[in-house]
Amino acid sequence: MANHGSVVFAMVTLLCIFINFKSSYAEWCVANPNAKVSDLQESIDSTCGHRYVDCSAIQPNGPCYEPNTVVAHASYVFNLEWQQHKKEGVICDFGLAFRVEVDPSHGNCKFPSDP
């Protein structure tokens, strides 16, 4: 039978492995492509209009302007706001957006993540 010290050591080791695994796990918040375009646009306008995040990347000539679609722009805005404020309780999983494990970055448009 294992002694108490061995059991504690094994539990701490497993906990450290789990924490290291979770700390390297990245997620992004993207727009739901099935959401109403008007709702997505309203959310973009609200978030960018109140300067919650810097939306210059989705403006013409910005690195995330193309593809010039509401879903693509909303994905960038939702992710940026979520990454900056998720520790404060901002959520991603709502009707207009959801979390993904695949990096949505493309070309020169880099979506930030917090692994």
C-alpha positions as CSV (number, residue, x, y, z in Angstrom):
1,M,0.0,0.0,0.0
2,A,1.3,3.5,-0.9
3,N,2.2,5.8,1.9
4,H,0.5,9.2,2.3
5,G,3.6,11.1,0.9
6,S,3.5,9.1,-2.3
7,V,-0.2,9.7,-2.8
8,V,0.2,13.4,-2.3
9,F,3.1,13.6,-4.6
10,A,1.2,11.7,-7.3
11,M,-1.8,14.0,-6.9
12,V,0.3,17.2,-7.1
13,T,2.1,15.8,-10.2
14,L,-1.2,15.2,-11.9
15,L,-2.5,18.6,-11.0
16,C,0.6,20.2,-12.4
17,I,0.3,18.3,-15.7
18,F,-3.4,19.4,-15.9
19,I,-2.5,23.0,-15.3
20,N,0.2,23.0,-17.9
21,F,-2.1,21.4,-20.4
22,K,-4.9,24.0,-19.7
23,S,-2.4,26.9,-19.8
24,S,-1.4,26.0,-23.4
25,Y,-5.0,25.6,-24.5
26,A,-6.0,28.6,-26.7
27,E,-9.5,29.7,-27.6
28,W,-10.9,32.4,-29.8
29,C,-14.4,34.0,-29.8
30,V,-16.0,34.2,-33.2
31,A,-19.3,35.4,-34.6
32,N,-22.0,32.9,-35.2
33,P,-22.5,32.8,-39.0
34,N,-26.2,32.0,-38.5
35,A,-26.8,35.1,-36.5
36,K,-28.8,38.0,-38.1
37,V,-26.4,40.3,-39.9
38,S,-28.3,43.3,-38.4
39,D,-27.7,42.0,-34.9
40,L,-24.0,41.5,-35.6
41,Q,-23.6,44.9,-37.1
42,E,-25.4,46.5,-34.1
43,S,-22.9,44.7,-31.8
44,I,-19.9,45.9,-33.8
45,D,-21.2,49.5,-33.8
46,S,-21.9,49.4,-30.1
47,T,-18.5,47.8,-29.2
48,C,-16.4,50.0,-31.5
49,G,-18.5,53.1,-30.9
50,H,-18.0,53.0,-27.2
51,R,-14.2,52.4,-27.7
52,Y,-14.3,49.2,-25.7
53,V,-11.7,47.9,-28.2
54,D,-9.6,49.3,-30.9
55,C,-11.5,48.5,-34.1
56,S,-9.0,50.2,-36.5
57,A,-7.9,46.7,-37.9
58,I,-11.4,46.2,-39.5
59,Q,-11.4,49.7,-41.1
60,P,-10.6,50.1,-44.9
61,N,-6.8,49.4,-45.4
62,G,-6.6,47.7,-42.0
63,P,-5.1,44.2,-41.8
64,C,-8.5,42.6,-40.9
65,Y,-10.7,44.6,-43.3
66,E,-10.8,41.7,-45.8
67,P,-12.9,39.7,-46.1
68,N,-15.2,42.7,-45.9
69,T,-18.2,40.9,-44.3
70,V,-20.1,41.6,-41.2
71,V,-19.4,38.1,-39.9
72,A,-15.6,38.5,-40.3
73,H,-15.6,41.9,-38.8
74,A,-17.8,40.8,-35.9
75,S,-15.5,37.8,-35.3
76,Y,-12.5,40.1,-34.9
77,V,-14.4,42.6,-32.6
78,F,-15.9,39.9,-30.4
79,N,-12.6,38.1,-30.0
80,L,-10.7,41.3,-29.3
81,E,-13.2,42.3,-26.6
82,W,-13.4,38.8,-25.1
83,Q,-9.6,38.4,-25.0
84,Q,-9.1,41.8,-23.3
85,H,-11.9,41.5,-20.8
86,K,-12.7,37.8,-20.1
87,K,-10.9,37.8,-16.8
88,E,-13.5,40.5,-15.8
89,G,-16.4,38.3,-16.7
90,V,-17.1,39.1,-20.3
91,I,-18.5,36.0,-22.0
92,C,-18.2,34.7,-25.5
93,D,-20.9,32.0,-25.5
94,F,-24.0,33.9,-26.4
95,G,-26.3,33.9,-29.4
96,L,-24.1,36.0,-31.6
97,A,-20.8,34.3,-30.8
98,F,-19.1,31.1,-29.6
99,R,-15.7,29.9,-28.7
100,V,-13.5,27.9,-31.1
101,E,-10.2,26.1,-30.7
102,V,-9.0,26.8,-34.3
103,D,-7.2,30.1,-34.9
104,P,-9.3,32.2,-37.2
105,S,-6.3,34.4,-38.1
106,H,-5.8,34.8,-41.9
107,G,-3.3,36.7,-44.0
108,N,-2.0,39.7,-42.1
109,C,-5.1,39.6,-39.8
110,K,-4.0,38.1,-36.5
111,F,-6.6,37.3,-33.9
112,P,-5.1,37.6,-30.4
113,S,-5.4,34.7,-28.0
114,D,-4.5,34.1,-24.4
115,P,-3.3,30.5,-24.0
